[in-house]
């Protein structure tokens, strides 16, 4: 039972993409988050080629300079959108990101792994939370990347609801055939 919010006649892309529901609950965005892979700006539902997403994206966040934020990137469609038996597969966790800065200034708890969808179109979701206090050294990386749950993670760390979310789609690129 998801309440669909229609703003200015448009349905929220996070609802359309089932990001709200599959990964996060309804929330009101309160912090700006700008995500770029190379020179491509990530907008909700856009397509990103895995080949340009090998390195972590450049992410700039707003918020308040005296607050810290946590970023989680997951794939709820692993290993395949029709049978997401590994939901969610966590690609990246960064904590202690100062507000009004970029994610590179945070503490990488789980190293970045780019999208590698084996089959179908996968959604890759970047979720930003506001921290209540700095977390230096208290968070251990998850034991496994599969079966991660953004909601449980946020609950365990008392992060509340997200303050920003952006997602993109990616699918396996055709192999380059060398002649």
C-alpha positions as CSV (number, residue, x, y, z in Angstrom):
1,X,0.0,0.0,0.0
2,X,2.0,2.9,-1.3
3,X,0.5,6.4,-1.3
4,X,1.3,7.9,-4.6
5,X,2.2,11.6,-4.3
6,X,1.3,13.6,-7.4
7,X,3.1,17.0,-7.5
8,X,2.1,19.4,-10.2
9,X,0.5,16.6,-12.2
10,X,3.6,14.4,-12.2
11,X,3.9,11.2,-10.4
12,X,7.1,11.0,-8.3
13,X,9.8,9.1,-10.3
14,X,10.8,7.3,-7.1
15,X,7.3,5.8,-6.9
16,X,7.2,5.0,-10.6
17,X,10.6,3.2,-10.3
18,X,9.3,1.4,-7.2
19,X,12.3,2.7,-5.2
20,X,9.7,3.8,-2.7
21,X,8.4,0.5,-1.6
22,X,11.2,-1.8,-2.6
23,X,14.1,0.0,-0.8
24,X,12.8,3.0,1.2
25,X,9.5,4.2,2.6
26,X,7.8,7.5,1.6
27,X,10.0,10.5,2.6
28,X,10.2,14.2,2.0
29,X,13.6,15.1,0.4
30,X,15.2,17.9,2.4
31,X,18.8,17.9,1.1
32,X,20.1,18.4,-2.4
33,X,22.3,15.7,-3.9
34,X,23.9,15.9,-7.3
35,X,25.4,12.7,-8.8
36,X,27.7,12.6,-11.8
37,X,29.4,9.7,-13.6
38,X,32.1,11.3,-15.8
39,X,30.2,14.2,-17.4
40,X,26.8,12.5,-17.1
41,X,24.4,14.0,-14.6
42,X,22.3,11.2,-12.9
43,X,18.6,11.9,-12.9
44,X,15.9,9.5,-11.5
45,X,15.4,6.7,-14.0
46,X,18.1,7.6,-16.4
47,X,20.3,5.0,-18.0
48,X,24.0,4.8,-17.1
49,X,26.3,2.5,-18.9
50,X,28.3,0.2,-16.5
51,X,31.5,1.1,-18.4
52,X,31.2,4.8,-17.3
53,X,30.4,3.7,-13.7
54,X,33.5,1.7,-12.9
55,X,34.8,4.5,-10.7
56,X,32.6,6.0,-7.9
57,X,30.4,8.9,-9.0
58,X,31.1,12.4,-7.9
59,X,28.4,13.4,-5.5
60,X,27.9,16.8,-4.0
61,X,25.4,17.3,-1.2
62,X,23.7,20.3,0.4
63,X,22.4,20.2,3.9
64,X,24.2,21.9,6.8
65,X,28.0,22.2,7.1
66,X,27.8,21.2,10.8
67,X,26.0,18.0,10.1
68,X,27.1,14.6,8.9
69,X,25.5,12.3,6.3
70,X,25.6,8.6,5.3
71,X,25.3,7.4,1.7
72,X,24.2,3.9,0.8
73,X,24.1,2.6,-2.8
74,X,22.2,-0.6,-3.4
75,X,20.8,-2.8,-6.2
76,X,17.4,-4.2,-5.3
77,X,17.3,-6.2,-8.6
78,X,20.1,-8.7,-8.0
79,X,20.7,-11.1,-9.6
80,X,17.7,-10.4,-11.9
81,X,14.8,-8.0,-11.8
82,X,12.3,-10.9,-12.2
83,X,13.9,-13.0,-9.4
84,X,15.7,-10.6,-7.0
85,X,16.8,-13.3,-4.7
86,X,19.8,-11.4,-3.4
87,X,17.9,-8.1,-2.8
88,X,19.5,-5.8,-1.9
89,X,23.1,-6.0,-3.1
90,X,25.0,-3.2,-1.5
91,X,27.5,-1.4,-3.7
92,X,28.8,1.3,-1.4
93,X,28.6,2.8,2.1
94,X,30.1,6.1,3.1
95,X,29.5,7.7,6.5
96,X,30.5,11.0,8.1
97,X,30.1,13.1,4.9
98,X,30.1,16.7,6.0
99,X,27.1,18.7,4.8
100,X,27.7,21.2,1.9
101,X,30.6,19.1,0.6
102,X,31.2,16.0,-1.5
103,X,31.1,12.3,-0.7
104,X,34.8,12.0,-1.2
105,X,35.2,13.8,2.2
106,X,33.4,11.1,4.0
107,X,34.6,7.8,5.5
108,X,34.2,4.9,3.1
109,X,33.0,1.9,5.2
110,X,32.3,-0.4,2.3
111,X,34.3,0.2,-0.9
112,X,32.6,1.1,-4.1
113,X,31.7,-1.6,-6.7
114,X,30.3,-0.4,-10.0
115,X,27.1,-1.8,-11.6
116,X,27.5,-5.2,-13.2
117,X,24.0,-6.3,-14.0
118,X,24.2,-9.9,-15.3
119,X,20.7,-9.9,-16.8
120,X,17.8,-7.4,-17.3
121,X,17.6,-3.8,-16.3
122,X,18.8,-3.1,-12.7
123,X,18.0,-0.1,-10.6
124,X,20.9,1.4,-8.6
125,X,19.7,3.5,-5.7
126,X,21.8,6.1,-3.9
127,X,20.2,6.9,-0.5
128,X,21.4,9.8,1.7
129,X,20.6,9.9,5.4
130,X,21.3,12.6,8.0
131,X,23.4,11.3,11.0
132,X,22.6,12.2,14.5
133,X,26.3,12.2,15.4
134,X,29.7,11.4,13.9
135,X,30.2,7.6,13.4
136,X,34.1,7.5,13.2
137,X,35.1,3.8,13.7
138,X,31.8,2.5,15.1
139,X,30.4,1.0,11.9
140,X,31.8,-2.2,10.5
141,X,31.2,-3.1,6.9
142,X,28.5,-5.7,6.3
143,X,29.7,-9.3,6.3
144,X,28.2,-9.9,2.8
145,X,27.0,-7.5,0.1
146,X,24.0,-9.7,-0.7
147,X,20.7,-9.5,1.3
148,X,21.5,-6.0,2.6
149,X,18.4,-4.0,3.7
150,X,18.6,-0.2,3.6
151,X,15.6,0.1,6.0
152,X,17.2,-2.2,8.6
153,X,20.6,-0.5,8.2
154,X,19.0,2.9,8.8
155,X,17.0,1.6,11.7
156,X,20.0,0.1,13.4
157,X,21.9,3.3,13.2
158,X,18.9,5.5,14.1
159,X,19.2,7.4,10.8
160,X,15.5,7.9,10.3
161,X,14.1,8.4,6.8
162,X,16.2,9.4,3.8
163,X,16.9,13.1,3.1
164,X,17.7,12.5,-0.6
165,X,17.5,9.6,-3.0
166,X,18.6,9.3,-6.7
167,X,18.4,6.2,-8.8
168,X,19.5,5.1,-12.2
169,X,19.1,2.1,-14.4
170,X,21.8,0.0,-16.0
171,X,21.9,-3.1,-18.1
172,X,24.6,-5.4,-19.4
173,X,26.5,-3.8,-22.2
174,X,27.1,-5.9,-25.4
175,X,30.7,-7.3,-25.4
176,X,32.9,-5.5,-27.9
177,X,33.5,-7.9,-30.8
178,X,37.0,-7.5,-32.0
179,X,37.6,-8.4,-35.7
